[in-house]
Amino acid sequence: MRDYRDYPMFTDAMLRRGSKEPRIRKFLAGNFLRVFGQVTGR
């Protein structure tokens, strides 16, 4: 990924490989929230 603009391509690739929406949502949002929490100490 070059930057945030490539996120839709990443999501499309996961869908093409058979990932379901809940798993994709958890992967994308869950990782963001985990890192954000570590950075902010929350």
mmCIF entry with sequence, helices, sheets and N, C-alpha, C, O atoms, coordinates in Angstrom:
data_MODEL
# 
_entry.id   MODEL 
# 
_entity.id                         1 
_entity.type                       polymer 
_entity.pdbx_number_of_molecules   1 
# 
_entity_poly.entity_id                      1 
_entity_poly.type                           'polypeptide(L)' 
_entity_poly.nstd_linkage                   no 
_entity_poly.nstd_monomer                   no 
_entity_poly.pdbx_seq_one_letter_code       MRDYRDYPMFTDAMLRRGSKEPRIRKFLAGNFLRVFGQVTGR 
_entity_poly.pdbx_seq_one_letter_code_can   MRDYRDYPMFTDAMLRRGSKEPRIRKFLAGNFLRVFGQVTGR 
_entity_poly.pdbx_strand_id                 A 
# 
loop_
_entity_poly_seq.entity_id 
_entity_poly_seq.num 
_entity_poly_seq.mon_id 
_entity_poly_seq.hetero 
1 1  MET n 
1 2  ARG n 
1 3  ASP n 
1 4  TYR n 
1 5  ARG n 
1 6  ASP n 
1 7  TYR n 
1 8  PRO n 
1 9  MET n 
1 10 PHE n 
1 11 THR n 
1 12 ASP n 
1 13 ALA n 
1 14 MET n 
1 15 LEU n 
1 16 ARG n 
1 17 ARG n 
1 18 GLY n 
1 19 SER n 
1 20 LYS n 
1 21 GLU n 
1 22 PRO n 
1 23 ARG n 
1 24 ILE n 
1 25 ARG n 
1 26 LYS n 
1 27 PHE n 
1 28 LEU n 
1 29 ALA n 
1 30 GLY n 
1 31 ASN n 
1 32 PHE n 
1 33 LEU n 
1 34 ARG n 
1 35 VAL n 
1 36 PHE n 
1 37 GLY n 
1 38 GLN n 
1 39 VAL n 
1 40 THR n 
1 41 GLY n 
1 42 ARG n 
# 
_struct_asym.id          A 
_struct_asym.entity_id   1 
# 
loop_
_struct_conf.conf_type_id 
_struct_conf.id 
_struct_conf.pdbx_PDB_helix_id 
_struct_conf.beg_label_comp_id 
_struct_conf.beg_label_asym_id 
_struct_conf.beg_label_seq_id 
_struct_conf.pdbx_beg_PDB_ins_code 
_struct_conf.end_label_comp_id 
_struct_conf.end_label_asym_id 
_struct_conf.end_label_seq_id 
_struct_conf.pdbx_end_PDB_ins_code 
_struct_conf.beg_auth_comp_id 
_struct_conf.beg_auth_asym_id 
_struct_conf.beg_auth_seq_id 
_struct_conf.end_auth_comp_id 
_struct_conf.end_auth_asym_id 
_struct_conf.end_auth_seq_id 
_struct_conf.pdbx_PDB_helix_class 
_struct_conf.details 
_struct_conf.pdbx_PDB_helix_length 
HELX_P HELX_P1 AA1 TYR A 4  ? ASP A 6  ? TYR A 4  ASP A 6  5 ? 3  
HELX_P HELX_P2 AA2 TYR A 7  ? ARG A 16 ? TYR A 7  ARG A 16 1 ? 10 
HELX_P HELX_P3 AA3 GLU A 21 ? THR A 40 ? GLU A 21 THR A 40 1 ? 20 
# 
_struct_conf_type.id          HELX_P 
_struct_conf_type.criteria    ? 
_struct_conf_type.reference   ? 
# 
loop_
_atom_site.group_PDB 
_atom_site.id 
_atom_site.type_symbol 
_atom_site.label_atom_id 
_atom_site.label_alt_id 
_atom_site.label_comp_id 
_atom_site.label_asym_id 
_atom_site.label_entity_id 
_atom_site.label_seq_id 
_atom_site.pdbx_PDB_ins_code 
_atom_site.Cartn_x 
_atom_site.Cartn_y 
_atom_site.Cartn_z 
_atom_site.occupancy 
_atom_site.B_iso_or_equiv 
_atom_site.pdbx_formal_charge 
_atom_site.auth_seq_id 
_atom_site.auth_comp_id 
_atom_site.auth_asym_id 
_atom_site.auth_atom_id 
_atom_site.pdbx_PDB_model_num 
ATOM 1   N N  . MET A 1 1  ? 0.831   -1.171  0.000  1.00 0.00 ? 1  MET A N  1 
ATOM 2   C CA . MET A 1 1  ? 0.000   0.000   0.000  1.00 0.00 ? 1  MET A CA 1 
ATOM 3   C C  . MET A 1 1  ? 0.882   1.242   0.000  1.00 0.00 ? 1  MET A C  1 
ATOM 4   O O  . MET A 1 1  ? 1.852   1.347   0.750  1.00 0.00 ? 1  MET A O  1 
ATOM 5   N N  . ARG A 1 2  ? 0.517   2.157   -0.849 1.00 0.00 ? 2  ARG A N  1 
ATOM 6   C CA . ARG A 1 2  ? 1.254   3.423   -0.905 1.00 0.00 ? 2  ARG A CA 1 
ATOM 7   C C  . ARG A 1 2  ? 0.807   4.368   0.189  1.00 0.00 ? 2  ARG A C  1 
ATOM 8   O O  . ARG A 1 2  ? 1.630   4.993   0.858  1.00 0.00 ? 2  ARG A O  1 
ATOM 9   N N  . ASP A 1 3  ? -0.509  4.473   0.371  1.00 0.00 ? 3  ASP A N  1 
ATOM 10  C CA . ASP A 1 3  ? -1.075  5.317   1.417  1.00 0.00 ? 3  ASP A CA 1 
ATOM 11  C C  . ASP A 1 3  ? -2.536  4.931   1.611  1.00 0.00 ? 3  ASP A C  1 
ATOM 12  O O  . ASP A 1 3  ? -2.991  3.919   1.080  1.00 0.00 ? 3  ASP A O  1 
ATOM 13  N N  . TYR A 1 4  ? -3.264  5.735   2.368  1.00 0.00 ? 4  TYR A N  1 
ATOM 14  C CA . TYR A 1 4  ? -4.649  5.417   2.714  1.00 0.00 ? 4  TYR A CA 1 
ATOM 15  C C  . TYR A 1 4  ? -5.566  5.248   1.501  1.00 0.00 ? 4  TYR A C  1 
ATOM 16  O O  . TYR A 1 4  ? -6.600  4.586   1.596  1.00 0.00 ? 4  TYR A O  1 
ATOM 17  N N  . ARG A 1 5  ? -5.197  5.839   0.367  1.00 0.00 ? 5  ARG A N  1 
ATOM 18  C CA . ARG A 1 5  ? -6.066  5.756   -0.818 1.00 0.00 ? 5  ARG A CA 1 
ATOM 19  C C  . ARG A 1 5  ? -6.137  4.338   -1.381 1.00 0.00 ? 5  ARG A C  1 
ATOM 20  O O  . ARG A 1 5  ? -7.035  4.027   -2.163 1.00 0.00 ? 5  ARG A O  1 
ATOM 21  N N  . ASP A 1 6  ? -5.198  3.481   -0.988 1.00 0.00 ? 6  ASP A N  1 
ATOM 22  C CA . ASP A 1 6  ? -5.202  2.098   -1.465 1.00 0.00 ? 6  ASP A CA 1 
ATOM 23  C C  . ASP A 1 6  ? -6.074  1.171   -0.615 1.00 0.00 ? 6  ASP A C  1 
ATOM 24  O O  . ASP A 1 6  ? -6.206  -0.008  -0.944 1.00 0.00 ? 6  ASP A O  1 
ATOM 25  N N  . TYR A 1 7  ? -6.669  1.673   0.464  1.00 0.00 ? 7  TYR A N  1 
ATOM 26  C CA . TYR A 1 7  ? -7.510  0.835   1.316  1.00 0.00 ? 7  TYR A CA 1 
ATOM 27  C C  . TYR A 1 7  ? -8.622  0.129   0.558  1.00 0.00 ? 7  TYR A C  1 
ATOM 28  O O  . TYR A 1 7  ? -8.847  -1.056  0.802  1.00 0.00 ? 7  TYR A O  1 
ATOM 29  N N  . PRO A 1 8  ? -9.339  0.804   -0.364 1.00 0.00 ? 8  PRO A N  1 
ATOM 30  C CA . PRO A 1 8  ? -10.382 0.097   -1.102 1.00 0.00 ? 8  PRO A CA 1 
ATOM 31  C C  . PRO A 1 8  ? -9.837  -1.096  -1.896 1.00 0.00 ? 8  PRO A C  1 
ATOM 32  O O  . PRO A 1 8  ? -10.511 -2.122  -1.995 1.00 0.00 ? 8  PRO A O  1 
ATOM 33  N N  . MET A 1 9  ? -8.656  -0.982  -2.451 1.00 0.00 ? 9  MET A N  1 
ATOM 34  C CA . MET A 1 9  ? -8.063  -2.108  -3.191 1.00 0.00 ? 9  MET A CA 1 
ATOM 35  C C  . MET A 1 9  ? -7.781  -3.263  -2.240 1.00 0.00 ? 9  MET A C  1 
ATOM 36  O O  . MET A 1 9  ? -7.962  -4.425  -2.602 1.00 0.00 ? 9  MET A O  1 
ATOM 37  N N  . PHE A 1 10 ? -7.341  -2.950  -1.036 1.00 0.00 ? 10 PHE A N  1 
ATOM 38  C CA . PHE A 1 10 ? -7.062  -3.958  -0.031 1.00 0.00 ? 10 PHE A CA 1 
ATOM 39  C C  . PHE A 1 10 ? -8.348  -4.695  0.349  1.00 0.00 ? 10 PHE A C  1 
ATOM 40  O O  . PHE A 1 10 ? -8.365  -5.922  0.442  1.00 0.00 ? 10 PHE A O  1 
ATOM 41  N N  . THR A 1 11 ? -9.411  -3.940  0.565  1.00 0.00 ? 11 THR A N  1 
ATOM 42  C CA . THR A 1 11 ? -10.703 -4.530  0.903  1.00 0.00 ? 11 THR A CA 1 
ATOM 43  C C  . THR A 1 11 ? -11.207 -5.397  -0.239 1.00 0.00 ? 11 THR A C  1 
ATOM 44  O O  . THR A 1 11 ? -11.690 -6.504  0.001  1.00 0.00 ? 11 THR A O  1 
ATOM 45  N N  . ASP A 1 12 ? -11.108 -4.925  -1.472 1.00 0.00 ? 12 ASP A N  1 
ATOM 46  C CA . ASP A 1 12 ? -11.535 -5.710  -2.631 1.00 0.00 ? 12 ASP A CA 1 
ATOM 47  C C  . ASP A 1 12 ? -10.767 -7.025  -2.724 1.00 0.00 ? 12 ASP A C  1 
ATOM 48  O O  . ASP A 1 12 ? -11.353 -8.065  -3.026 1.00 0.00 ? 12 ASP A O  1 
ATOM 49  N N  . ALA A 1 13 ? -9.478  -6.984  -2.470 1.00 0.00 ? 13 ALA A N  1 
ATOM 50  C CA . ALA A 1 13 ? -8.661  -8.200  -2.525 1.00 0.00 ? 13 ALA A CA 1 
ATOM 51  C C  . ALA A 1 13 ? -9.120  -9.205  -1.473 1.00 0.00 ? 13 ALA A C  1 
ATOM 52  O O  . ALA A 1 13 ? -9.175  -10.404 -1.744 1.00 0.00 ? 13 ALA A O  1 
ATOM 53  N N  . MET A 1 14 ? -9.447  -8.728  -0.287 1.00 0.00 ? 14 MET A N  1 
ATOM 54  C CA . MET A 1 14 ? -9.922  -9.626  0.769  1.00 0.00 ? 14 MET A CA 1 
ATOM 55  C C  . MET A 1 14 ? -11.257 -10.260 0.375  1.00 0.00 ? 14 MET A C  1 
ATOM 56  O O  . MET A 1 14 ? -11.482 -11.443 0.626  1.00 0.00 ? 14 MET A O  1 
ATOM 57  N N  . LEU A 1 15 ? -12.142 -9.472  -0.243 1.00 0.00 ? 15 LEU A N  1 
ATOM 58  C CA . LEU A 1 15 ? -13.430 -10.010 -0.691 1.00 0.00 ? 15 LEU A CA 1 
ATOM 59  C C  . LEU A 1 15 ? -13.233 -11.059 -1.788 1.00 0.00 ? 15 LEU A C  1 
ATOM 60  O O  . LEU A 1 15 ? -13.890 -12.100 -1.781 1.00 0.00 ? 15 LEU A O  1 
ATOM 61  N N  . ARG A 1 16 ? -12.333 -10.784 -2.720 1.00 0.00 ? 16 ARG A N  1 
ATOM 62  C CA . ARG A 1 16 ? -12.069 -11.743 -3.797 1.00 0.00 ? 16 ARG A CA 1 
ATOM 63  C C  . ARG A 1 16 ? -11.510 -13.060 -3.257 1.00 0.00 ? 16 ARG A C  1 
ATOM 64  O O  . ARG A 1 16 ? -11.727 -14.117 -3.850 1.00 0.00 ? 16 ARG A O  1 
ATOM 65  N N  . ARG A 1 17 ? -10.804 -12.999 -2.153 1.00 0.00 ? 17 ARG A N  1 
ATOM 66  C CA . ARG A 1 17 ? -10.225 -14.210 -1.555 1.00 0.00 ? 17 ARG A CA 1 
ATOM 67  C C  . ARG A 1 17 ? -11.202 -14.922 -0.627 1.00 0.00 ? 17 ARG A C  1 
ATOM 68  O O  . ARG A 1 17 ? -10.856 -15.923 0.000  1.00 0.00 ? 17 ARG A O  1 
ATOM 69  N N  . GLY A 1 18 ? -12.420 -14.401 -0.544 1.00 0.00 ? 18 GLY A N  1 
ATOM 70  C CA . GLY A 1 18 ? -13.459 -15.093 0.208  1.00 0.00 ? 18 GLY A CA 1 
ATOM 71  C C  . GLY A 1 18 ? -13.695 -14.617 1.629  1.00 0.00 ? 18 GLY A C  1 
ATOM 72  O O  . GLY A 1 18 ? -14.491 -15.222 2.349  1.00 0.00 ? 18 GLY A O  1 
ATOM 73  N N  . SER A 1 19 ? -13.035 -13.560 2.053  1.00 0.00 ? 19 SER A N  1 
ATOM 74  C CA . SER A 1 19 ? -13.273 -13.035 3.400  1.00 0.00 ? 19 SER A CA 1 
ATOM 75  C C  . SER A 1 19 ? -14.660 -12.423 3.467  1.00 0.00 ? 19 SER A C  1 
ATOM 76  O O  . SER A 1 19 ? -15.124 -11.792 2.517  1.00 0.00 ? 19 SER A O  1 
ATOM 77  N N  . LYS A 1 20 ? -15.312 -12.617 4.596  1.00 0.00 ? 20 LYS A N  1 
ATOM 78  C CA . LYS A 1 20 ? -16.642 -12.055 4.811  1.00 0.00 ? 20 LYS A CA 1 
ATOM 79  C C  . LYS A 1 20 ? -16.523 -10.681 5.453  1.00 0.00 ? 20 LYS A C  1 
ATOM 80  O O  . LYS A 1 20 ? -15.513 -10.353 6.074  1.00 0.00 ? 20 LYS A O  1 
ATOM 81  N N  . GLU A 1 21 ? -17.582 -9.880  5.289  1.00 0.00 ? 21 GLU A N  1 
ATOM 82  C CA . GLU A 1 21 ? -17.560 -8.496  5.765  1.00 0.00 ? 21 GLU A CA 1 
ATOM 83  C C  . GLU A 1 21 ? -17.208 -8.356  7.249  1.00 0.00 ? 21 GLU A C  1 
ATOM 84  O O  . GLU A 1 21 ? -16.398 -7.494  7.590  1.00 0.00 ? 21 GLU A O  1 
ATOM 85  N N  . PRO A 1 22 ? -17.785 -9.171  8.149  1.00 0.00 ? 22 PRO A N  1 
ATOM 86  C CA . PRO A 1 22 ? -17.421 -9.001  9.563  1.00 0.00 ? 22 PRO A CA 1 
ATOM 87  C C  . PRO A 1 22 ? -15.919 -9.195  9.821  1.00 0.00 ? 22 PRO A C  1 
ATOM 88  O O  . PRO A 1 22 ? -15.328 -8.481  10.631 1.00 0.00 ? 22 PRO A O  1 
ATOM 89  N N  . ARG A 1 23 ? -15.317 -10.151 9.137  1.00 0.00 ? 23 ARG A N  1 
ATOM 90  C CA . ARG A 1 23 ? -13.881 -10.393 9.317  1.00 0.00 ? 23 ARG A CA 1 
ATOM 91  C C  . ARG A 1 23 ? -13.060 -9.220  8.781  1.00 0.00 ? 23 ARG A C  1 
ATOM 92  O O  . ARG A 1 23 ? -12.083 -8.803  9.404  1.00 0.00 ? 23 ARG A O  1 
ATOM 93  N N  . ILE A 1 24 ? -13.460 -8.692  7.625  1.00 0.00 ? 24 ILE A N  1 
ATOM 94  C CA . ILE A 1 24 ? -12.755 -7.543  7.044  1.00 0.00 ? 24 ILE A CA 1 
ATOM 95  C C  . ILE A 1 24 ? -12.881 -6.331  7.956  1.00 0.00 ? 24 ILE A C  1 
ATOM 96  O O  . ILE A 1 24 ? -11.905 -5.623  8.203  1.00 0.00 ? 24 ILE A O  1 
ATOM 97  N N  . ARG A 1 25 ? -14.084 -6.102  8.450  1.00 0.00 ? 25 ARG A N  1 
ATOM 98  C CA . ARG A 1 25 ? -14.330 -4.969  9.344  1.00 0.00 ? 25 ARG A CA 1 
ATOM 99  C C  . ARG A 1 25 ? -13.469 -5.088  10.604 1.00 0.00 ? 25 ARG A C  1 
ATOM 100 O O  . ARG A 1 25 ? -12.871 -4.110  11.055 1.00 0.00 ? 25 ARG A O  1 
ATOM 101 N N  . LYS A 1 26 ? -13.415 -6.295  11.162 1.00 0.00 ? 26 LYS A N  1 
ATOM 102 C CA . LYS A 1 26 ? -12.607 -6.518  12.365 1.00 0.00 ? 26 LYS A CA 1 
ATOM 103 C C  . LYS A 1 26 ? -11.129 -6.301  12.070 1.00 0.00 ? 26 LYS A C  1 
ATOM 104 O O  . LYS A 1 26 ? -10.415 -5.690  12.865 1.00 0.00 ? 26 LYS A O  1 
ATOM 105 N N  . PHE A 1 27 ? -10.675 -6.800  10.934 1.00 0.00 ? 27 PHE A N  1 
ATOM 106 C CA . PHE A 1 27 ? -9.266  -6.669  10.566 1.00 0.00 ? 27 PHE A CA 1 
ATOM 107 C C  . PHE A 1 27 ? -8.882  -5.202  10.373 1.00 0.00 ? 27 PHE A C  1 
ATOM 108 O O  . PHE A 1 27 ? -7.882  -4.746  10.926 1.00 0.00 ? 27 PHE A O  1 
ATOM 109 N N  . LEU A 1 28 ? -9.660  -4.476  9.606  1.00 0.00 ? 28 LEU A N  1 
ATOM 110 C CA . LEU A 1 28 ? -9.322  -3.083  9.312  1.00 0.00 ? 28 LEU A CA 1 
ATOM 111 C C  . LEU A 1 28 ? -9.536  -2.172  10.518 1.00 0.00 ? 28 LEU A C  1 
ATOM 112 O O  . LEU A 1 28 ? -8.616  -1.470  10.940 1.00 0.00 ? 28 LEU A O  1 
ATOM 113 N N  . ALA A 1 29 ? -10.735 -2.183  11.067 1.00 0.00 ? 29 ALA A N  1 
ATOM 114 C CA . ALA A 1 29 ? -11.031 -1.292  12.186 1.00 0.00 ? 29 ALA A CA 1 
ATOM 115 C C  . ALA A 1 29 ? -10.362 -1.764  13.468 1.00 0.00 ? 29 ALA A C  1 
ATOM 116 O O  . ALA A 1 29 ? -9.878  -0.950  14.254 1.00 0.00 ? 29 ALA A O  1 
ATOM 117 N N  . GLY A 1 30 ? -10.333 -3.069  13.681 1.00 0.00 ? 30 GLY A N  1 
ATOM 118 C CA . GLY A 1 30 ? -9.737  -3.599  14.902 1.00 0.00 ? 30 GLY A CA 1 
ATOM 119 C C  . GLY A 1 30 ? -8.261  -3.262  15.010 1.00 0.00 ? 30 GLY A C  1 
ATOM 120 O O  . GLY A 1 30 ? -7.788  -2.879  16.080 1.00 0.00 ? 30 GLY A O  1 
ATOM 121 N N  . ASN A 1 31 ? -7.542  -3.398  13.933 1.00 0.00 ? 31 ASN A N  1 
ATOM 122 C CA . ASN A 1 31 ? -6.121  -3.053  13.960 1.00 0.00 ? 31 ASN A CA 1 
ATOM 123 C C  . ASN A 1 31 ? -5.915  -1.569  14.199 1.00 0.00 ? 31 ASN A C  1 
ATOM 124 O O  . ASN A 1 31 ? -5.026  -1.176  14.954 1.00 0.00 ? 31 ASN A O  1 
ATOM 125 N N  . PHE A 1 32 ? -6.719  -0.754  13.568 1.00 0.00 ? 32 PHE A N  1 
ATOM 126 C CA . PHE A 1 32 ? -6.604  0.692   13.769 1.00 0.00 ? 32 PHE A CA 1 
ATOM 127 C C  . PHE A 1 32 ? -6.857  1.046   15.234 1.00 0.00 ? 32 PHE A C  1 
ATOM 128 O O  . PHE A 1 32 ? -6.093  1.797   15.841 1.00 0.00 ? 32 PHE A O  1 
ATOM 129 N N  . LEU A 1 33 ? -7.921  0.507   15.787 1.00 0.00 ? 33 LEU A N  1 
ATOM 130 C CA . LEU A 1 33 ? -8.264  0.824   17.172 1.00 0.00 ? 33 LEU A CA 1 
ATOM 131 C C  . LEU A 1 33 ? -7.198  0.320   18.144 1.00 0.00 ? 33 LEU A C  1 
ATOM 132 O O  . LEU A 1 33 ? -6.889  0.990   19.129 1.00 0.00 ? 33 LEU A O  1 
ATOM 133 N N  . ARG A 1 34 ? -6.639  -0.849  17.871 1.00 0.00 ? 34 ARG A N  1 
ATOM 134 C CA . ARG A 1 34 ? -5.584  -1.388  18.724 1.00 0.00 ? 34 ARG A CA 1 
ATOM 135 C C  . ARG A 1 34 ? -4.362  -0.478  18.718 1.00 0.00 ? 34 ARG A C  1 
ATOM 136 O O  . ARG A 1 34 ? -3.834  -0.138  19.777 1.00 0.00 ? 34 ARG A O  1 
ATOM 137 N N  . VAL A 1 35 ? -3.914  -0.084  17.534 1.00 0.00 ? 35 VAL A N  1 
ATOM 138 C CA . VAL A 1 35 ? -2.748  0.779   17.423 1.00 0.00 ? 35 VAL A CA 1 
ATOM 139 C C  . VAL A 1 35 ? -3.037  2.155   18.024 1.00 0.00 ? 35 VAL A C  1 
ATOM 140 O O  . VAL A 1 35 ? -2.199  2.713   18.732 1.00 0.00 ? 35 VAL A O  1 
ATOM 141 N N  . PHE A 1 36 ? -4.207  2.693   17.745 1.00 0.00 ? 36 PHE A N  1 
ATOM 142 C CA . PHE A 1 36 ? -4.577  3.993   18.293 1.00 0.00 ? 36 PHE A CA 1 
ATOM 143 C C  . PHE A 1 36 ? -4.559  3.952   19.816 1.00 0.00 ? 36 PHE A C  1 
ATOM 144 O O  . PHE A 1 36 ? -4.072  4.883   20.458 1.00 0.00 ? 36 PHE A O  1 
ATOM 145 N N  . GLY A 1 37 ? -5.084  2.887   20.390 1.00 0.00 ? 37 GLY A N  1 
ATOM 146 C CA . GLY A 1 37 ? -5.081  2.738   21.835 1.00 0.00 ? 37 GLY A CA 1 
ATOM 147 C C  . GLY A 1 37 ? -3.679  2.656   22.407 1.00 0.00 ? 37 GLY A C  1 
ATOM 148 O O  . GLY A 1 37 ? -3.406  3.218   23.468 1.00 0.00 ? 37 GLY A O  1 
ATOM 149 N N  . GLN A 1 38 ? -2.783  1.957   21.711 1.00 0.00 ? 38 GLN A N  1 
ATOM 150 C CA . GLN A 1 38 ? -1.401  1.865   22.172 1.00 0.00 ? 38 GLN A CA 1 
ATOM 151 C C  . GLN A 1 38 ? -0.700  3.218   22.108 1.00 0.00 ? 38 GLN A C  1 
ATOM 152 O O  . GLN A 1 38 ? 0.059   3.580   23.007 1.00 0.00 ? 38 GLN A O  1 
ATOM 153 N N  . VAL A 1 39 ? -0.958  3.948   21.050 1.00 0.00 ? 39 VAL A N  1 
ATOM 154 C CA . VAL A 1 39 ? -0.307  5.248   20.854 1.00 0.00 ? 39 VAL A CA 1 
ATOM 155 C C  . VAL A 1 39 ? -0.810  6.271   21.875 1.00 0.00 ? 39 VAL A C  1 
ATOM 156 O O  . VAL A 1 39 ? -0.030  7.055   22.414 1.00 0.00 ? 39 VAL A O  1 
ATOM 157 N N  . THR A 1 40 ? -2.110  6.256   22.132 1.00 0.00 ? 40 THR A N  1 
ATOM 158 C CA . THR A 1 40 ? -2.693  7.250   23.024 1.00 0.00 ? 40 THR A CA 1 
ATOM 159 C C  . THR A 1 40 ? -2.714  6.803   24.487 1.00 0.00 ? 40 THR A C  1 
ATOM 160 O O  . THR A 1 40 ? -2.999  7.605   25.377 1.00 0.00 ? 40 THR A O  1 
ATOM 161 N N  . GLY A 1 41 ? -2.415  5.535   24.736 1.00 0.00 ? 41 GLY A N  1 
ATOM 162 C CA . GLY A 1 41 ? -2.438  5.028   26.102 1.00 0.00 ? 41 GLY A CA 1 
ATOM 163 C C  . GLY A 1 41 ? -3.822  4.777   26.640 1.00 0.00 ? 41 GLY A C  1 
ATOM 164 O O  . GLY A 1 41 ? -4.020  4.763   27.855 1.00 0.00 ? 41 GLY A O  1 
ATOM 165 N N  . ARG A 1 42 ? -4.778  4.578   25.771 1.00 0.00 ? 42 ARG A N  1 
ATOM 166 C CA . ARG A 1 42 ? -6.169  4.337   26.206 1.00 0.00 ? 42 ARG A CA 1 
ATOM 167 C C  . ARG A 1 42 ? -6.515  2.889   26.118 1.00 0.00 ? 42 ARG A C  1 
ATOM 168 O O  . ARG A 1 42 ? -7.637  2.501   26.441 1.00 0.00 ? 42 ARG A O  1 
# 
